[in-house]
Amino acid sequence: MPTSVLLVGCCEVDWLGFRSLSKTSDPDLVFYAREPKSALQQIAKSNYDVVIMDAHVDGSGPIDLIQSIRNIDDDQSILLFALHENPAVLVRAVSLGVLGVILYSDPYVTIVQRIREAADGQSAWSRDDLRRLTSSSTSTVLGGGYPVPLTFREKDILTHLVKGGTNKEIASGLGISYETVKEHIQNILGKVGVNDRSQAAIWAVHNNIV
């Protein structure tokens, strides 16, 4: 069965490059392209195996668009398409459940592999990737060196956050309700003194919680 891939915010050259994948590397990949506003409308009424978001999209930026996609479909598989790695953006993307990044310089075989992994719901982020991104990110400075009384359940949820799990995925994986996950995350934010999920993920990695 063909794998449907929606490209969001990519220029025509990028669109043609991705289309060539279906001819030269994997004929089962079917690509569609939309501008951000129409892409959100399309995602709301159609099912795509993978959404590839241009990290340099104009307007509200990739993170806001990814959040908008999550509001429509919390389980949508998403990849970023970027000129180079931007730790501040990628760390936020991880916390929103983005499964990996495709770089402009990646060979076709790597791009196809990333798309296939994302279509299967597999994360391309390794623990080393996360440590490298958070250590080089200057988006936030988080404290360490003091004990935080996290429960075992909160540590479990932090582990899922670092891996990019959505609230629905965390709830399913831990066998608890969606609302319970949201409550635990709010408790975690308060305990470690951060404002959002991405900062909590960074804190967890820096403090060797996961």
C-alpha positions, -999 to 999 in steps of 0.1 A, spaced: 0 0 0 14 34 -9 28 57 18 13 91 17 36 120 26 25 156 30 51 183 25 43 215 43 60 249 34 86 233 10 96 253 -21 91 240 -56 127 228 -59 123 208 -27 90 194 -39 105 182 -71 134 167 -52 111 147 -30 90 136 -60 121 122 -76 124 98 -46 93 80 -58 109 75 -92 144 66 -83 144 52 -47 109 41 -36 79 41 -60 55 34 -30 61 69 -17 34 94 -28 41 130 -21 16 159 -17 25 196 -11 6 223 7 12 258 21 9 259 59 -27 272 61 -41 249 35 -20 220 50 -38 223 83 -72 221 66 -60 191 46 -47 173 77 -81 179 94 -99 160 66 -74 135 52 -50 109 67 -13 111 58 12 85 69 39 113 74 39 150 75 73 167 66 75 202 79 100 227 65 119 240 95 124 274 77 87 280 69 77 316 68 51 331 91 43 315 125 73 292 122 75 253 124 69 250 162 36 268 161 25 248 131 35 215 147 15 225 177 -15 233 154 -11 198 138 -11 183 173 -43 201 181 -59 185 151 -43 150 154 -22 142 184 -9 110 168 2 124 134 38 113 124 59 144 118 94 150 105 113 183 101 131 192 69 160 216 77 192 231 62 211 224 93 205 213 129 191 241 151 192 227 187 167 253 201 141 243 174 149 206 175 145 203 213 111 220 211 102 196 182 112 166 202 89 177 230 60 179 205 65 144 193 85 151 161 101 118 151 133 131 135 149 155 111 158 153 74 187 175 65 190 191 30 224 174 27 211 139 35 214 113 7 182 98 -7 187 65 11 187 83 45 156 104 35 137 73 25 147 55 57 135 84 79 102 85 61 97 48 64 106 49 101 82 78 107 54 60 88 59 31 112 58 55 142 94 50 150 115 78 165 149 86 148 162 103 179 188 84 199 198 92 235 231 105 221 212 128 198 191 142 226 222 148 248 240 165 220 211 188 212 204 198 248 241 203 256 244 227 227 211 244 231 212 279 245 174 284 245 172 279 282 195 274 312 182 249 337 195 244 372 209 212 386 227 200 417 196 199 439 172 170 446 137 171 431 112 148 447 98 131 416 76 101 419 83 69 400 53 77 377 66 113 371 100 98 361 82 74 337 64 103 321 96 123 318 112 94 300 83 94 275 86 132 271 123 130 262 114 104 236 89 128 221 58 109 232 24 127 229 0 128 258 -21 101 241 9 79 235 21 83 271 -14 75 285 -16 44 263 20 32 271 15 36 309 -21 24 310 -35 57 325 -59 83 313 -51 113 291 -62 137 318 -40 119 344 -10 124 321 -18 161 318 -20 164 356 13 146 361 30 169 335 17 200 353 31 186 386 65 180 369 67 215 355 60 229 390 85 207 407 114 213 384 106 250 379 101 251 341 74 265 319 68 238 292 74 202 281 105 210 261 122 226 291 112 196 312 127 173 286 160 193 286 160 193 324 156 155 325 185 149 302 208 174 319 201 159 353 204 123 342 168 115 351 163 94 319 
